Amino acid sequence: MSQILHLQEKLQDVSATMGRLEMELARHPESAGLAANMRSLRKLHANLSDDFAYAANQIGLDMLHYRVLEERPTARALSGSVGTFQEAISVAYDAFQHGPKMRRVLTPLIAQETALQVAYSYPGSFGVVFTIPNQRLLLENLSSQLDMAVQTVLDLGKSYNNTSAISEVERRLGKATISAVYSWAQTNSENRIGAAIEWRRNKSVRAEVLIQEPEFRALSETLESIAHKTDKELNVVGVLVGANTSSHRFDFIVRATDDHIRGRFEDAISDSQSAEVPRKYRAFITQTTETTYATEEDKITYFLNRLEPI
C-alpha cells in the first residue's frame, strides 16, 4: 500500500506541474523549451501511470478511467456526471447480487463494495482515475459481478436506439438500474458533456465506451418514452362523491377498500346520463398503467365508462 500512496503522490505532483506548464504554453506557444518540458512530463506521467496500474493490480485493485469530454468542466457538471455514474454501478451490482431491483435504495455494504476511490487526475480533457477492489477469479477472462455491473452500465450508455437491449436489462435487473442510468444520461445531457470511460486491470482494458453529449441526450429521451401501457377493466361498487361536467373529472370511493378513484369521464355523466352526488353506484372504470424506463413509479390513470345506480 505504501508503494501505491507514493506513486499516487508523484502522479498528483506531475499532473499539477503539467497544468501549470499548459498555462505557460498558452501564453508562449512559440517556446521550444516549454514544449520539450511538456513532452518529458507526459512521458513521466505515462510511466508513473503504468507503475501505478501494476502496483494496484498486485493488491487486488481495478482501475476506472473517467474522462469528461470538456477541458474545463464546472464543479456541478463533474460531480453530477461522476456521481450519477457511481450510483448506476452500485444499483446494477446490487441487482446482480440480490436479483431485480425496483427502487434505487442501497445498503451501506453495497455502497462500500462499489465505492470508487479517487487515485489521481490528469490534464487535458479532464479525467479522473479511480480504484476499486475487485474479485480475482481463477480464469482471467471470467467476469465478476462488479465486472458485469460496469459492463451493463457502459452498454446501456450506448443503447439510445436499442430499446430491446434496454428491455432485456429491465427484465433481468429491474427498473432501478434503468432509472439510475437515466439520471446519468440526463445529467450529462443537461450539462452538455460527454464521457470516455475505461475499466482496466493493470494495462488490460476490460471494458470501455465513449459517449458524446448528443448520445446522452438521445438516451435520456428514449428512456423517457413509454415502455409499456396496459389497460384493466374495473367493476366496483361504491359512492360517487364528486363529478364536474366542466372539467370532466370524477371522484369515486370504493366500498370494499375505502380507496378514492379519481379520473376523467366523457359520456358517463352528462345531460342525458345524469348522476347524483353522493350516491351509491356500480362503476365500470378503465385503469391504464403506463410504465417508462426512466422512472421507478408507474403512472396510473382512470377513465369512467359508465355508472349503474344501486
Short mmCIF file of the C-alpha atoms (twelve columns), coordinates in Angstrom:
data_MODEL
# 
_entry.id   MODEL 
# 
loop_
_atom_site.group_PDB 
_atom_site.id 
_atom_site.type_symbol 
_atom_site.label_atom_id 
_atom_site.label_alt_id 
_atom_site.label_comp_id 
_atom_site.label_asym_id 
_atom_site.label_seq_id 
_atom_site.Cartn_x 
_atom_site.Cartn_y 
_atom_site.Cartn_z 
_atom_site.pdbx_PDB_model_num 
ATOM 1   C CA . MET A 1   0.000   0.000   0.000   1 
ATOM 2   C CA . SER A 2   2.896   2.380   0.713   1 
ATOM 3   C CA . GLN A 3   4.028   1.948   -2.909  1 
ATOM 4   C CA . ILE A 4   0.536   2.884   -4.128  1 
ATOM 5   C CA . LEU A 5   0.476   6.006   -1.982  1 
ATOM 6   C CA . HIS A 6   3.971   7.008   -3.117  1 
ATOM 7   C CA . LEU A 7   3.037   6.663   -6.800  1 
ATOM 8   C CA . GLN A 8   -0.246  8.463   -6.218  1 
ATOM 9   C CA . GLU A 9   1.550   11.470  -4.727  1 
ATOM 10  C CA . LYS A 10  4.037   11.572  -7.606  1 
ATOM 11  C CA . LEU A 11  1.252   11.403  -10.182 1 
ATOM 12  C CA . GLN A 12  -0.605  14.232  -8.489  1 
ATOM 13  C CA . ASP A 13  2.560   16.355  -8.422  1 
ATOM 14  C CA . VAL A 14  3.289   15.687  -12.090 1 
ATOM 15  C CA . SER A 15  -0.324  16.442  -13.064 1 
ATOM 16  C CA . ALA A 16  -0.206  19.742  -11.199 1 
ATOM 17  C CA . THR A 17  3.088   20.667  -12.904 1 
ATOM 18  C CA . MET A 18  1.644   19.790  -16.299 1 
ATOM 19  C CA . GLY A 19  -1.362  22.006  -15.600 1 
ATOM 20  C CA . ARG A 20  0.868   24.980  -14.783 1 
ATOM 21  C CA . LEU A 21  3.044   24.313  -17.823 1 
ATOM 22  C CA . GLU A 22  -0.013  24.168  -20.088 1 
ATOM 23  C CA . MET A 23  -0.938  27.689  -18.996 1 
ATOM 24  C CA . GLU A 24  2.605   28.889  -19.755 1 
ATOM 25  C CA . LEU A 25  2.478   27.246  -23.175 1 
ATOM 26  C CA . ALA A 26  -0.812  29.010  -23.881 1 
ATOM 27  C CA . ARG A 27  0.927   32.337  -23.201 1 
ATOM 28  C CA . HIS A 28  4.161   31.388  -25.030 1 
ATOM 29  C CA . PRO A 29  3.231   28.866  -27.739 1 
ATOM 30  C CA . GLU A 30  6.451   29.539  -29.625 1 
ATOM 31  C CA . SER A 31  8.695   28.361  -26.754 1 
ATOM 32  C CA . ALA A 32  10.602  25.231  -27.763 1 
ATOM 33  C CA . GLY A 33  11.862  24.754  -24.196 1 
ATOM 34  C CA . LEU A 34  8.362   24.690  -22.727 1 
ATOM 35  C CA . ALA A 35  7.226   22.248  -25.394 1 
ATOM 36  C CA . ALA A 36  10.169  19.946  -24.654 1 
ATOM 37  C CA . ASN A 37  9.437   20.066  -20.933 1 
ATOM 38  C CA . MET A 38  5.815   19.182  -21.591 1 
ATOM 39  C CA . ARG A 39  6.842   16.155  -23.664 1 
ATOM 40  C CA . SER A 40  9.092   14.976  -20.833 1 
ATOM 41  C CA . LEU A 41  6.327   15.410  -18.264 1 
ATOM 42  C CA . ARG A 42  3.853   13.497  -20.405 1 
ATOM 43  C CA . LYS A 43  6.285   10.610  -20.725 1 
ATOM 44  C CA . LEU A 44  6.931   10.657  -16.974 1 
ATOM 45  C CA . HIS A 45  3.182   10.706  -16.296 1 
ATOM 46  C CA . ALA A 46  2.656   7.726   -18.615 1 
ATOM 47  C CA . ASN A 47  5.429   5.738   -16.913 1 
ATOM 48  C CA . LEU A 48  4.090   6.525   -13.452 1 
ATOM 49  C CA . SER A 49  0.582   5.549   -14.590 1 
ATOM 50  C CA . ASP A 50  1.903   2.158   -15.744 1 
ATOM 51  C CA . ASP A 51  3.702   1.649   -12.432 1 
ATOM 52  C CA . PHE A 52  0.553   2.617   -10.520 1 
ATOM 53  C CA . ALA A 53  -1.605  0.200   -12.541 1 
ATOM 54  C CA . TYR A 54  0.812   -2.660  -11.847 1 
ATOM 55  C CA . ALA A 55  1.004   -1.896  -8.122  1 
ATOM 56  C CA . ALA A 56  -2.788  -1.591  -7.871  1 
ATOM 57  C CA . ASN A 57  -3.288  -4.956  -9.541  1 
ATOM 58  C CA . GLN A 58  -0.876  -6.575  -7.104  1 
ATOM 59  C CA . ILE A 59  -3.187  -5.732  -4.197  1 
ATOM 60  C CA . GLY A 60  -6.451  -6.592  -5.988  1 
ATOM 61  C CA . LEU A 61  -7.474  -3.170  -7.221  1 
ATOM 62  C CA . ASP A 62  -9.004  -2.488  -10.623 1 
ATOM 63  C CA . MET A 63  -8.986  0.984   -12.143 1 
ATOM 64  C CA . LEU A 64  -11.633 3.095   -13.800 1 
ATOM 65  C CA . HIS A 65  -10.569 5.984   -16.011 1 
ATOM 66  C CA . TYR A 66  -13.398 8.532   -16.267 1 
ATOM 67  C CA . ARG A 67  -12.708 11.331  -18.731 1 
ATOM 68  C CA . VAL A 68  -15.156 14.197  -19.127 1 
ATOM 69  C CA . LEU A 69  -15.139 15.426  -22.729 1 
ATOM 70  C CA . GLU A 70  -14.733 19.036  -21.682 1 
ATOM 71  C CA . GLU A 71  -11.416 20.731  -20.913 1 
ATOM 72  C CA . ARG A 72  -12.754 22.917  -18.103 1 
ATOM 73  C CA . PRO A 73  -15.908 21.326  -16.669 1 
ATOM 74  C CA . THR A 74  -17.801 23.087  -13.927 1 
ATOM 75  C CA . ALA A 75  -17.844 21.529  -10.458 1 
ATOM 76  C CA . ARG A 76  -21.563 20.823  -10.906 1 
ATOM 77  C CA . ALA A 77  -21.034 19.076  -14.245 1 
ATOM 78  C CA . LEU A 78  -18.110 16.968  -12.999 1 
ATOM 79  C CA . SER A 79  -19.704 15.919  -9.706  1 
ATOM 80  C CA . GLY A 80  -23.044 15.226  -11.379 1 
ATOM 81  C CA . SER A 81  -21.528 13.114  -14.132 1 
ATOM 82  C CA . VAL A 82  -19.357 11.017  -11.818 1 
ATOM 83  C CA . GLY A 83  -21.934 10.827  -9.024  1 
ATOM 84  C CA . THR A 84  -24.769 9.512   -11.187 1 
ATOM 85  C CA . PHE A 85  -22.391 7.038   -12.838 1 
ATOM 86  C CA . GLN A 86  -21.341 5.784   -9.395  1 
ATOM 87  C CA . GLU A 87  -24.987 5.243   -8.439  1 
ATOM 88  C CA . ALA A 88  -25.711 3.346   -11.654 1 
ATOM 89  C CA . ILE A 89  -22.785 0.980   -10.995 1 
ATOM 90  C CA . SER A 90  -23.895 0.411   -7.393  1 
ATOM 91  C CA . VAL A 91  -27.532 -0.275  -8.319  1 
ATOM 92  C CA . ALA A 92  -26.580 -2.677  -11.128 1 
ATOM 93  C CA . TYR A 93  -24.127 -4.503  -8.834  1 
ATOM 94  C CA . ASP A 94  -26.839 -4.841  -6.167  1 
ATOM 95  C CA . ALA A 95  -29.206 -6.322  -8.772  1 
ATOM 96  C CA . PHE A 96  -26.592 -8.864  -9.880  1 
ATOM 97  C CA . GLN A 97  -26.089 -9.827  -6.240  1 
ATOM 98  C CA . HIS A 98  -29.665 -9.965  -5.000  1 
ATOM 99  C CA . GLY A 99  -31.941 -10.050 -8.031  1 
ATOM 100 C CA . PRO A 100 -34.051 -7.429  -9.851  1 
ATOM 101 C CA . LYS A 101 -34.455 -4.097  -8.043  1 
ATOM 102 C CA . MET A 102 -37.396 -1.765  -8.442  1 
ATOM 103 C CA . ARG A 103 -36.057 1.016   -6.175  1 
ATOM 104 C CA . ARG A 104 -32.701 2.788   -6.105  1 
ATOM 105 C CA . VAL A 105 -32.119 2.057   -2.417  1 
ATOM 106 C CA . LEU A 106 -28.660 0.823   -1.420  1 
ATOM 107 C CA . THR A 107 -27.452 -0.819  1.758   1 
ATOM 108 C CA . PRO A 108 -24.258 0.573   3.358   1 
ATOM 109 C CA . LEU A 109 -22.467 -2.662  2.416   1 
ATOM 110 C CA . ILE A 110 -23.301 -2.361  -1.296  1 
ATOM 111 C CA . ALA A 111 -22.287 1.310   -1.274  1 
ATOM 112 C CA . GLN A 112 -18.969 0.390   0.348   1 
ATOM 113 C CA . GLU A 113 -18.240 -2.515  -2.018  1 
ATOM 114 C CA . THR A 114 -18.830 -0.350  -5.105  1 
ATOM 115 C CA . ALA A 115 -17.244 2.905   -3.906  1 
ATOM 116 C CA . LEU A 116 -14.891 4.408   -6.495  1 
ATOM 117 C CA . GLN A 117 -11.855 5.877   -4.697  1 
ATOM 118 C CA . VAL A 118 -10.049 8.796   -6.354  1 
ATOM 119 C CA . ALA A 119 -6.465  7.893   -7.219  1 
ATOM 120 C CA . TYR A 120 -5.291  10.819  -9.361  1 
ATOM 121 C CA . SER A 121 -6.399  13.161  -12.141 1 
ATOM 122 C CA . TYR A 122 -4.818  14.098  -15.427 1 
ATOM 123 C CA . PRO A 123 -4.951  17.279  -17.517 1 
ATOM 124 C CA . GLY A 124 -6.334  17.888  -20.969 1 
ATOM 125 C CA . SER A 125 -9.917  16.722  -21.430 1 
ATOM 126 C CA . PHE A 126 -10.430 16.469  -17.712 1 
ATOM 127 C CA . GLY A 127 -10.078 12.945  -16.377 1 
ATOM 128 C CA . VAL A 128 -10.052 11.160  -13.037 1 
ATOM 129 C CA . VAL A 129 -8.645  7.717   -12.268 1 
ATOM 130 C CA . PHE A 130 -10.466 5.707   -9.603  1 
ATOM 131 C CA . THR A 131 -9.547  2.448   -7.900  1 
ATOM 132 C CA . ILE A 132 -11.882 -0.219  -6.561  1 
ATOM 133 C CA . PRO A 133 -11.302 -3.721  -5.143  1 
ATOM 134 C CA . ASN A 134 -12.485 -6.441  -7.481  1 
ATOM 135 C CA . GLN A 135 -12.657 -10.193 -7.120  1 
ATOM 136 C CA . ARG A 136 -9.887  -12.184 -8.818  1 
ATOM 137 C CA . LEU A 137 -11.276 -15.348 -10.393 1 
ATOM 138 C CA . LEU A 138 -9.325  -18.450 -11.389 1 
ATOM 139 C CA . LEU A 139 -9.663  -17.659 -15.094 1 
ATOM 140 C CA . GLU A 140 -8.727  -14.139 -16.186 1 
ATOM 141 C CA . ASN A 141 -11.495 -13.935 -18.797 1 
ATOM 142 C CA . LEU A 142 -14.269 -14.697 -16.298 1 
ATOM 143 C CA . SER A 143 -16.294 -11.702 -15.129 1 
ATOM 144 C CA . SER A 144 -17.081 -10.889 -11.523 1 
ATOM 145 C CA . GLN A 145 -20.419 -9.363  -10.551 1 
ATOM 146 C CA . LEU A 146 -18.707 -5.973  -10.416 1 
ATOM 147 C CA . ASP A 147 -17.340 -6.504  -13.943 1 
ATOM 148 C CA . MET A 148 -20.845 -7.367  -15.156 1 
ATOM 149 C CA . ALA A 149 -22.326 -4.317  -13.447 1 
ATOM 150 C CA . VAL A 150 -19.802 -1.972  -15.077 1 
ATOM 151 C CA . GLN A 151 -20.238 -3.598  -18.492 1 
ATOM 152 C CA . THR A 152 -24.037 -3.354  -18.220 1 
ATOM 153 C CA . VAL A 153 -23.954 0.368   -17.434 1 
ATOM 154 C CA . LEU A 154 -21.474 1.071   -20.242 1 
ATOM 155 C CA . ASP A 155 -23.593 -0.920  -22.717 1 
ATOM 156 C CA . LEU A 156 -26.744 0.930   -21.664 1 
ATOM 157 C CA . GLY A 157 -24.920 4.208   -22.229 1 
ATOM 158 C CA . LYS A 158 -24.812 3.387   -25.956 1 
ATOM 159 C CA . SER A 159 -28.344 1.915   -26.188 1 
ATOM 160 C CA . TYR A 160 -30.262 5.057   -27.145 1 
ATOM 161 C CA . ASN A 161 -31.514 3.328   -30.315 1 
ATOM 162 C CA . ASN A 162 -31.832 -0.197  -28.903 1 
ATOM 163 C CA . THR A 163 -34.994 -0.498  -26.820 1 
ATOM 164 C CA . SER A 164 -34.838 -4.306  -26.938 1 
ATOM 165 C CA . ALA A 165 -31.497 -4.238  -25.085 1 
ATOM 166 C CA . ILE A 166 -32.969 -1.806  -22.532 1 
ATOM 167 C CA . SER A 167 -35.998 -4.045  -22.033 1 
ATOM 168 C CA . GLU A 168 -33.769 -7.077  -21.508 1 
ATOM 169 C CA . VAL A 169 -31.768 -5.305  -18.803 1 
ATOM 170 C CA . GLU A 170 -35.006 -4.213  -17.149 1 
ATOM 171 C CA . ARG A 171 -36.239 -7.800  -17.188 1 
ATOM 172 C CA . ARG A 172 -33.023 -9.205  -15.668 1 
ATOM 173 C CA . LEU A 173 -32.045 -6.450  -13.236 1 
ATOM 174 C CA . GLY A 174 -35.219 -4.472  -12.631 1 
ATOM 175 C CA . LYS A 175 -36.288 -0.919  -13.264 1 
ATOM 176 C CA . ALA A 176 -33.889 0.650   -10.720 1 
ATOM 177 C CA . THR A 177 -30.819 0.080   -12.917 1 
ATOM 178 C CA . ILE A 178 -32.533 1.676   -15.918 1 
ATOM 179 C CA . SER A 179 -33.687 4.602   -13.773 1 
ATOM 180 C CA . ALA A 180 -30.138 5.152   -12.451 1 
ATOM 181 C CA . VAL A 181 -28.693 5.124   -15.973 1 
ATOM 182 C CA . TYR A 182 -31.384 7.622   -16.988 1 
ATOM 183 C CA . SER A 183 -30.190 10.004  -14.250 1 
ATOM 184 C CA . TRP A 184 -26.616 9.613   -15.550 1 
ATOM 185 C CA . ALA A 185 -27.679 10.334  -19.145 1 
ATOM 186 C CA . GLN A 186 -29.917 13.247  -18.159 1 
ATOM 187 C CA . THR A 187 -27.200 14.890  -16.032 1 
ATOM 188 C CA . ASN A 188 -24.636 14.732  -18.834 1 
ATOM 189 C CA . SER A 189 -27.191 15.961  -21.345 1 
ATOM 190 C CA . GLU A 190 -28.181 18.930  -19.167 1 
ATOM 191 C CA . ASN A 191 -24.526 19.886  -18.680 1 
ATOM 192 C CA . ARG A 192 -23.758 19.290  -22.377 1 
ATOM 193 C CA . ILE A 193 -20.809 16.994  -21.780 1 
ATOM 194 C CA . GLY A 194 -19.755 13.563  -22.967 1 
ATOM 195 C CA . ALA A 195 -17.688 10.889  -21.244 1 
ATOM 196 C CA . ALA A 196 -14.959 8.419   -22.170 1 
ATOM 197 C CA . ILE A 197 -14.649 5.530   -19.715 1 
ATOM 198 C CA . GLU A 198 -12.168 2.667   -19.446 1 
ATOM 199 C CA . TRP A 199 -12.403 -0.216  -16.966 1 
ATOM 200 C CA . ARG A 200 -8.865  -1.564  -16.544 1 
ATOM 201 C CA . ARG A 201 -6.854  -4.216  -14.768 1 
ATOM 202 C CA . ASN A 202 -3.154  -3.397  -14.919 1 
ATOM 203 C CA . LYS A 203 -2.633  -2.494  -18.617 1 
ATOM 204 C CA . SER A 204 -5.588  -4.554  -19.849 1 
ATOM 205 C CA . VAL A 205 -8.787  -2.715  -20.820 1 
ATOM 206 C CA . ARG A 206 -11.696 -4.903  -19.692 1 
ATOM 207 C CA . ALA A 207 -14.465 -2.594  -20.928 1 
ATOM 208 C CA . GLU A 208 -14.656 0.858   -22.488 1 
ATOM 209 C CA . VAL A 209 -17.071 3.320   -24.024 1 
ATOM 210 C CA . LEU A 210 -17.086 6.832   -25.476 1 
ATOM 211 C CA . ILE A 211 -20.424 8.648   -25.303 1 
ATOM 212 C CA . GLN A 212 -20.860 12.082  -26.840 1 
ATOM 213 C CA . GLU A 213 -23.301 14.627  -25.417 1 
ATOM 214 C CA . PRO A 214 -25.876 14.121  -28.255 1 
ATOM 215 C CA . GLU A 215 -25.882 10.394  -27.449 1 
ATOM 216 C CA . PHE A 216 -26.605 11.100  -23.776 1 
ATOM 217 C CA . ARG A 217 -29.445 13.384  -24.857 1 
ATOM 218 C CA . ALA A 218 -30.872 10.724  -27.189 1 
ATOM 219 C CA . LEU A 219 -30.618 8.088   -24.450 1 
ATOM 220 C CA . SER A 220 -32.460 10.237  -21.906 1 
ATOM 221 C CA . GLU A 221 -35.222 10.903  -24.453 1 
ATOM 222 C CA . THR A 222 -35.500 7.191   -25.235 1 
ATOM 223 C CA . LEU A 223 -35.779 6.317   -21.553 1 
ATOM 224 C CA . GLU A 224 -38.463 8.971   -21.034 1 
ATOM 225 C CA . SER A 225 -40.694 7.316   -23.619 1 
ATOM 226 C CA . ILE A 226 -43.467 4.903   -22.630 1 
ATOM 227 C CA . ALA A 227 -42.145 1.380   -22.395 1 
ATOM 228 C CA . HIS A 228 -45.389 -0.417  -21.539 1 
ATOM 229 C CA . LYS A 229 -49.078 0.531   -21.486 1 
ATOM 230 C CA . THR A 230 -51.751 -1.811  -20.144 1 
ATOM 231 C CA . ASP A 231 -55.494 -1.434  -19.587 1 
ATOM 232 C CA . LYS A 232 -57.518 -3.178  -16.902 1 
ATOM 233 C CA . GLU A 233 -61.305 -3.073  -16.621 1 
ATOM 234 C CA . LEU A 234 -62.628 -2.441  -13.090 1 
ATOM 235 C CA . ASN A 235 -66.138 -3.289  -11.921 1 
ATOM 236 C CA . VAL A 236 -66.538 -1.761  -8.457  1 
ATOM 237 C CA . VAL A 237 -69.310 -0.740  -6.085  1 
ATOM 238 C CA . GLY A 238 -69.072 2.449   -4.076  1 
ATOM 239 C CA . VAL A 239 -70.133 6.040   -3.707  1 
ATOM 240 C CA . LEU A 240 -69.761 8.799   -6.286  1 
ATOM 241 C CA . VAL A 241 -68.650 11.759  -4.158  1 
ATOM 242 C CA . GLY A 242 -67.577 14.190  -6.865  1 
ATOM 243 C CA . ALA A 243 -68.285 14.955  -10.524 1 
ATOM 244 C CA . ASN A 244 -67.513 18.072  -12.569 1 
ATOM 245 C CA . THR A 245 -69.085 18.237  -16.009 1 
ATOM 246 C CA . SER A 246 -66.901 21.197  -16.998 1 
ATOM 247 C CA . SER A 247 -63.522 19.594  -16.301 1 
ATOM 248 C CA . HIS A 248 -64.875 16.050  -16.813 1 
ATOM 249 C CA . ARG A 249 -63.327 14.850  -13.554 1 
ATOM 250 C CA . PHE A 250 -64.857 12.381  -11.080 1 
ATOM 251 C CA . ASP A 251 -64.168 11.108  -7.557  1 
ATOM 252 C CA . PHE A 252 -65.405 7.656   -6.533  1 
ATOM 253 C CA . ILE A 253 -64.937 5.854   -3.183  1 
ATOM 254 C CA . VAL A 254 -64.763 2.059   -3.473  1 
ATOM 255 C CA . ARG A 255 -66.917 0.469   -0.780  1 
ATOM 256 C CA . ALA A 256 -64.695 -2.602  -0.219  1 
ATOM 257 C CA . THR A 257 -61.480 -0.664  0.394   1 
ATOM 258 C CA . ASP A 258 -62.488 2.973   1.047   1 
ATOM 259 C CA . ASP A 259 -59.968 3.944   -1.653  1 
ATOM 260 C CA . HIS A 260 -60.609 7.019   -3.777  1 
ATOM 261 C CA . ILE A 261 -60.532 6.560   -7.549  1 
ATOM 262 C CA . ARG A 262 -60.162 9.877   -9.343  1 
ATOM 263 C CA . GLY A 263 -60.018 10.339  -13.078 1 
ATOM 264 C CA . ARG A 264 -61.753 11.517  -16.238 1 
ATOM 265 C CA . PHE A 265 -65.015 10.801  -17.985 1 
ATOM 266 C CA . GLU A 266 -66.739 11.818  -21.216 1 
ATOM 267 C CA . ASP A 267 -70.291 10.499  -21.710 1 
ATOM 268 C CA . ALA A 268 -70.662 8.539   -18.450 1 
ATOM 269 C CA . ILE A 269 -72.075 11.679  -16.808 1 
ATOM 270 C CA . SER A 270 -73.927 14.211  -18.968 1 
ATOM 271 C CA . ASP A 271 -77.304 15.862  -19.502 1 
ATOM 272 C CA . SER A 272 -78.654 12.600  -20.869 1 
ATOM 273 C CA . GLN A 273 -76.750 10.440  -18.342 1 
ATOM 274 C CA . SER A 274 -77.325 12.293  -15.095 1 
ATOM 275 C CA . ALA A 275 -75.749 11.286  -11.782 1 
ATOM 276 C CA . GLU A 276 -76.324 12.272  -8.183  1 
ATOM 277 C CA . VAL A 277 -73.632 13.159  -5.647  1 
ATOM 278 C CA . PRO A 278 -73.311 11.490  -3.223  1 
ATOM 279 C CA . ARG A 279 -74.957 8.225   -4.273  1 
ATOM 280 C CA . LYS A 280 -74.137 4.529   -4.459  1 
ATOM 281 C CA . TYR A 281 -73.286 3.181   -7.914  1 
ATOM 282 C CA . ARG A 282 -71.692 0.294   -9.651  1 
ATOM 283 C CA . ALA A 283 -68.878 1.878   -11.666 1 
ATOM 284 C CA . PHE A 284 -67.237 0.485   -14.778 1 
ATOM 285 C CA . ILE A 285 -63.787 2.063   -14.967 1 
ATOM 286 C CA . THR A 286 -60.749 1.545   -17.220 1 
ATOM 287 C CA . GLN A 287 -57.457 1.611   -15.299 1 
ATOM 288 C CA . THR A 288 -54.489 2.465   -17.553 1 
ATOM 289 C CA . THR A 289 -50.949 1.797   -16.325 1 
ATOM 290 C CA . GLU A 290 -48.081 3.470   -18.183 1 
ATOM 291 C CA . THR A 291 -44.512 2.412   -17.450 1 
ATOM 292 C CA . THR A 292 -41.477 4.387   -18.567 1 
ATOM 293 C CA . TYR A 293 -37.864 3.276   -18.412 1 
ATOM 294 C CA . ALA A 294 -36.847 6.500   -16.705 1 
ATOM 295 C CA . THR A 295 -38.906 6.430   -13.521 1 
ATOM 296 C CA . GLU A 296 -39.304 3.900   -10.753 1 
ATOM 297 C CA . GLU A 297 -43.033 4.601   -10.397 1 
ATOM 298 C CA . ASP A 298 -45.798 3.568   -12.791 1 
ATOM 299 C CA . LYS A 299 -48.309 6.203   -13.907 1 
ATOM 300 C CA . ILE A 300 -51.883 5.047   -13.310 1 
ATOM 301 C CA . THR A 301 -54.921 6.878   -14.709 1 
ATOM 302 C CA . TYR A 302 -58.653 6.096   -14.586 1 
ATOM 303 C CA . PHE A 303 -61.443 6.618   -17.106 1 
ATOM 304 C CA . LEU A 304 -65.097 6.236   -16.080 1 
ATOM 305 C CA . ASN A 305 -67.051 4.369   -18.762 1 
ATOM 306 C CA . ARG A 306 -70.491 4.200   -17.138 1 
ATOM 307 C CA . LEU A 307 -72.419 4.136   -13.865 1 
ATOM 308 C CA . GLU A 308 -75.279 1.885   -12.732 1 
ATOM 309 C CA . PRO A 309 -77.362 3.133   -9.785  1 
ATOM 310 C CA . ILE A 310 -77.762 0.834   -6.776  1 
# 
